[in-house]
């Protein structure tokens, strides 16, 4: 088998595994390769960390080395594929706009957003791809609430200098102080007139508080009367489940 042919066949195996873990026989059938060839390729790929055996004698899955390379090429895209199901479910269960931001220095970068299609009244301006100072949006407040007091003070100093005017420190402290023990930020038009929002921070693969999930909608409509507690609980639980998902790869 030539070097080029080996590479082509290895990528055929990896493309098959990108859909989910499979055994050698299934991989061979889907890649249209001899089982013996697939076994040799898997052994070589496993040695490099490109694939891994799910359990002894079990199927194979994409390995940590390949996942790391993919994440380094486009971290946001990798996170988006993992988090999408979480925000789609939040939007569906609440009728709100759901999405997530990730921390980039002193800013929250708006990565993805999903609107519930059932009610056009809930649709808000899509701010995907934009960055905002952490203190200026609910998901940013959620991330700030996970920082130490000193780290917050240092952030305030940097953000004030960047804005050219001082941030209202006492107001920021009050907003952080209102974050519940469950880590949920509830904004009732506090940061955006006419918009109510709920947000909670999540941990990234390295265990650090790297981003936040949010739900939002027009204040006259979202959340429904008496539904705020349920919505907050849904966001909190989703953030915890997402943190566990990212920690476990």
N, C-alpha and C positions, 0 to 999 in steps of 0.2 A: 504494500500500500504506500503510495507516494505521500510526501509531506503535505502537499496541497490537498490531496484526497482525504487524508486523516483530519485535517482542519475542517474541511467541508462536512465530513461525517460527524465530527465532534459537535459542530454547531447544529446539525440536524438533531442530535440528541438533546442539546440544551434547549432548543426551541420547543421540543416536545415536553420537557420538564418544566418549562415556563408556565405551562397550563396547570401544573400540580404534580405531586409525587406519584410515581408509577414504578411498577416492577420491571425487571429486565425484559420479560416476554412482551409486555404491553409497549414498552419503549421501542423494541425491535419492530413490532408490527406497525406502529405509527410512523416511525422514521424510515420504514421500508429498508431495514438493514438486517443482515444475519445476526442471530442472537449471540454468536461467538464474538462477532465484531463489536457489538454493543457492550458486551462484558469487558472486553479489553479497553474500550474507550472510557467506560465508567471507572475502571480501576485507575487509569491515567488521570482522569479529571478529578477523582476523589483525592488522589495524592497531592494535587495542586489546590484543593479546597474549593474547586469549582462546583462540585456536587458532593452530597453527603448521603449516607444511608440513614433513613429515618429510624430504623431499629435493626438489630442483628437479624439478618435473613429477610429483612423487609425491603420496601421500595426505596427509590432514590428521589432526592429533591435538590433544587438549586442550593449550592453551598455558600458558606459565609464569605469566602474570598470573592466570589462573583457578585454576591449581593453588595459587598462593600464597594467594589469597583463601580457598579451601577449607581449606587447612592452618591459616590463622589462625583460622578459625571453630572448628575442632576438631582440633588437632594430633595428639592421641592416636588419633583415629579414622583420620586419614590414615596414620599410621604402622602402625596395626593392619592395614589392608588390604594394605600392602606386606609386612609381616613375617609375616603369617599363614601363607603357604605355607612359609616357612623353618621355623617351629616345628612345623607339621604334619608336615613331612618328618622333623625330628629325633625327634619322638615315635614316628613309624612305624618308623624305622630302629633305635631303641634300646629301645622299650617303656617309656620313661620319661615323666614329665610335663615338657613343654617350654613355655617362655614367654619373655616379655621384660619388663624394667623400664626406665623412663627416669628420668634424674636430674632432680629438682625441688629445687634448692637443696642442702641437706644430706641429702636423703632420696631413696630409690629408690621410685618409684611403680610398683606392679605393674599393668601394663596388660592383659596377655592371657595365657592359659594353655590348653594343649591336652593332654589325657590320651590315651594309647594305649588304645583300646577293647578290645584283645586280652587284657588281664590286669587284672582288678579289683583285684588285690593292689597294683598300682602306684599306684592312685589316692590322692592326698593332698588335704588341705583346700585348697579354691580360695581364694586370697588376692587375687584380682583386685580392684582398686579400693582396696587398702590401701597405705599408705606406711610405710616402715621406714628407720631411720637407716642410712646407707651402710655403716657398719662392722658391721652386724648380720646381713647376708645375703650369700651368695656373689656375686651380681651386683653388689652395692654395693662389695664388695672389689675386684671386677674394674675398676670405674670408678675407685676410689681409686688403684689401681695405675698408672693413666695420669696421675695428678696429680703435680706436682712435690713435693719433700720439704717445701718451705715451705707449699704449699697444703694438704698433709695435716696439717701441724702446726696450721695455722689452723683446719682442719676440726675437729680434736681439741678445740681450745679452745672452739669454738662448741658442739660436741656435748656436751662435758662440762658446760658451763654450762646447756644446755637440759635435760640429764638430771638435773641437781642433784647429780651425783657424777662423779668423774673416770673417764675411759676408760683402760683398761689400754693405755698407749701401746706398751710393749714387745711385748705380745701382738699388737697391730695391726700393728706393724712386721714381726714374724715372719710373719704371715699374708700381708702384702703381699710380703715377701721370697720367699715360696714360690711366687709367681705365676711360671709358666714364661715362657721367652722368646717363646712363642707367645701370651702374654697370657691363658692359661687358668688359672682358679682351680679347684682340686679340694678340695672339702670333704668329709671323711670324718667326719660327725657333729660337725664342729668348731663349727658355729653353730646346729645344730638336732638335738637328740638323736634318734637313730633314722632320720635322713635323710642320704643322700649326695647331693652336688650337684656339678655342673660348670658353670662360667660363663665367658663371655668378653665384653669390652666391644666396642661397635661405634660407628663415627662416624656422626653425623647429616649432613643435607644441607649444613650449614655447615662440615663437616670436624672439628667438635669431638666429643669422646667423650661422647655424650649418653645412651647406654643400654647395656644388656647382655642377651645371650641366656643362657638357662640350661636345664639338664636336671637333673632330680632324681627320687629315688625312695626307697623304704624301704631302709635299709642292708642288711637281710638278703637283699635281692633285686636291688638296683640299685647299680652295674652288674653284669652277669653276670660270673662268675669269668673273669679274663683279658681282659675286654673294656674295661677302663678306658682304655687307650691309644686304642683306636678311638673311643670315645665322646668323649674329649677332642679328638681330631683333627676329628671331625665338628662339634663346637661351634666350634672355632677357625676351620675353613674356612667355616662358615655365617656367622660374625661378619665375616670378611673379605669374603665375597661380598655380604653385606648392606650393608656400608660402601660398597662399590663401586656397588651398586644405588642407594643413597640419594644418593651423590655425583653420579651421572649422571642423577638425576631419573627 
